[in-house]
Amino acid sequence: MYPPKTFDIGWPDLAYGLAACARDGDAEGAAAAVERRFGAGSALGTAADGGVRHCMAALSVRSALDLTLSAAALPRGSEVLMSAVTIPDMWRIVTEHGLVPVPVDLDPGTLLPAADQWEAAATPRTKAVVVAHLFGTQAPLGALAELAARHGWLLVEDCAQAYSGPDFRGCAAADVSLFSFGPLKTATALGGAVAVVRDPGLLASMRALHRAWPVQGRNAQAGRVAKYALLALLTSRPLYTGLVAAAGLLGRDHARSLQGSVGAFAGADLLPAIRQRPGPALLALLDRRLGGAGTARAVAARAAVARRLAARLPDPALVYGAAAPVHTFWLCAVPTPDPDATAARLRSAGFDAARPASLGAVPAPPDRPQGARTAAHLVRHAVCLPLRPGMPDRVLDRMAAVLDPEDWGRRP
């Protein structure tokens, strides 16, 4: 049985992460090392300081967004335009700041709203935009950046699912670009994030706020590494096959249990959980992962197998994000009228497909009840296929054959 997603981390890195928990360390110095590493070897690194003045290490993308909105100090009641599909915590954070999230519907081909949709959704109360690159797409933001600059909006891009190695640091015209290294992300450090902040004044304010937060405890990181080492073992194909079979015999929903166990802040009181600075052990592991060779090659191999599968499907253009100029396929998602039935057929064939359970459709404000139709359809009907680099053609043929032609109906 192929599990829906594997952890992009090896046993040497897990061992290093656990050993780091036993060492004393300086959180500030460790954060500076991560910031130097992230800024080097990229467009940011053309600055005399190697790009460090643009980068800030944080506990999570949620933490970085919270800091961004706190430092920006937008007037209460201001509207924040958001890509209509994102993780629910992102719009929760917006509302916690007394702001109003406004969903802007997606083009399923690029997984971004078109520029005219942003402008149509704006009002005089609009003060910021939060745009998410979904499923591994890296779509250009030029038109949106011009619109934001013209209106004076703060432009934040969420690149949590789009990291592909040292050559991608977000759109140079964005005010803030957020990168995640949480458990299921590319080059995971089982946590941690980096914010690229292009306004020195905004970055200075974020740092000042950040210094007042407590540092994540060493035991919390040790428990996290141990937990994900166990999950990495359980999601190896032989053990995972047995786990799924055992859950079926016991009448348990293994998918729900697994998804609940990998949530970064599942069951936590959100703001106290994210308002911490990353500890030195987490930062040491993040610095190691950022310095590891081969991320770009691994991402290219992942994208290649997704394209090989798409070529076998009745309509490759219906794969979400197929029209994006860059798609690294952090997830390969397809639409289906009955996702539960599709997932059951795939599971019977040895492929444990999953719903994008961590994503939700941003709810529309009460005065705009029309909502976002494509976003709602994606959240209800998308199925994510369990692809692995190097999958042989016969396996891809078998997976494609399981997808019924009816799964490829019209999108909204």
TAWO-V977772 format. One record per backbone hydrogen bond with DSSP energy under -0.5 kcal/mol. CO is the residue of the C=O (numbers start at 1). NH is the residue of the N-H. If there is no record, write none. Layout:
co: (CO/CO)
nh: (NH/NH)
//
This chain:
co: (1/2/7/10/11/12/13/14/15/16/17/18/19/20/25/26/27/28/29/30/31/32/33/34/35/36/39/42/43/44/47/49/51/51/52/54/56/58/59/60/61/62/63/64/65/66/67/68/69/69/75/78/79/79/79/80/81/82/84/86/87/87/88/89/90/91/92/93/94/94/95/98/99/100/102/104/106/107/107/107/108/109/109/112/114/114/115/116/117/118/119/123/125/127/128/129/130/131/132/133/134/135/135/136/141/142/143/144/145/146/147/148/148/154/154/155/155/156/157/157/158/159/159/165/165/167/171/175/176/177/178/179/181/181/182/185/192/193/194/194/195/195/196/196/198/199/200/201/202/203/204/205/206/207/208/209/210/214/217/218/219/220/221/222/223/224/225/226/227/228/229/230/231/233/236/237/238/239/240/241/242/243/244/245/246/247/248/252/253/254/255/256/257/258/259/260/263/265/268/269/270/271/274/275/276/277/279/280/281/282/283/284/285/286/287/288/289/292/294/295/296/297/298/299/300/301/302/303/304/305/306/307/309/310/313/315/316/319/321/326/331/332/333/334/338/339/340/341/342/343/344/345/346/347/350/350/351/354/355/356/358/360/360/365/368/372/373/374/375/376/377/378/381/383/384/385/385/388/392/392/393/394/395/396/397/398/399/400/402/404/405/406)
nh: (3/352/9/14/15/16/17/18/19/20/21/21/22/23/27/30/31/32/33/34/35/36/37/38/39/40/42/45/46/47/50/52/54/55/55/197/195/193/192/64/65/66/67/68/69/70/71/72/73/74/78/100/81/127/128/102/130/104/362/360/90/91/92/93/94/95/96/97/97/99/98/77/101/80/82/84/108/110/111/112/321/323/324/107/117/118/119/120/121/122/122/126/79/154/81/156/83/158/134/161/137/330/331/328/145/146/147/148/149/150/151/152/153/129/156/175/176/131/159/178/133/162/163/164/168/169/174/198/157/196/159/194/189/191/185/188/181/58/179/196/56/197/177/198/200/203/204/205/206/207/208/209/210/211/212/212/213/277/221/222/223/224/225/226/227/228/229/230/231/232/233/234/235/236/240/241/242/243/244/245/246/247/248/249/250/252/251/254/257/258/259/260/261/262/263/263/266/268/270/273/274/275/276/214/59/216/283/284/285/286/287/288/289/290/291/292/292/295/298/299/300/301/302/303/304/305/306/307/308/309/310/311/312/313/316/318/319/322/324/138/333/385/320/383/342/343/344/345/346/347/348/349/351/350/2/352/353/384/357/359/88/86/362/368/371/376/377/378/379/380/381/382/336/334/354/332/387/391/395/396/397/398/399/400/401/402/403/403/404/407/408/409)
//
